């Protein structure tokens, strides 16, 4: 979920289920340059999401550890 500058409400930033099964929790989020890294608590999986020039998310990629 994100709030664009000047917006008055949050909007969905990625598709439901992008980081695993419904009800999962994210316990680690890091932003480095134009990429968001997310850790899913229940599965321990790590994901990378590029931030496009317009602020929209690119494709969610599961990183192999």
Residue pairs with C-beta under 8 A, 6 or more apart in sequence:
1 10
1 11
1 12
1 13
2 10
2 11
2 13
2 55
3 9
3 10
3 11
4 11
4 55
13 56
13 57
14 49
14 57
14 60
16 22
18 47
18 60
19 26
19 38
19 40
19 45
19 47
19 60
20 40
20 42
20 43
20 45
21 42
24 40
24 41
24 42
24 43
25 40
25 41
25 42
26 38
26 39
26 40
26 41
27 39
27 40
27 41
28 37
28 38
28 39
29 36
29 37
29 38
29 39
30 36
30 37
31 37
31 51
34 50
34 51
35 48
35 49
35 50
35 51
36 48
36 49
36 50
36 51
36 57
37 46
37 47
37 48
37 49
37 63
38 46
38 47
38 49
39 45
39 46
39 47
40 46
40 47
45 62
45 63
46 62
46 63
46 65
47 60
47 61
47 62
47 63
48 60
48 61
48 63
49 57
49 58
49 59
49 60
49 61
50 57
50 58
50 59
51 57
51 58
52 58
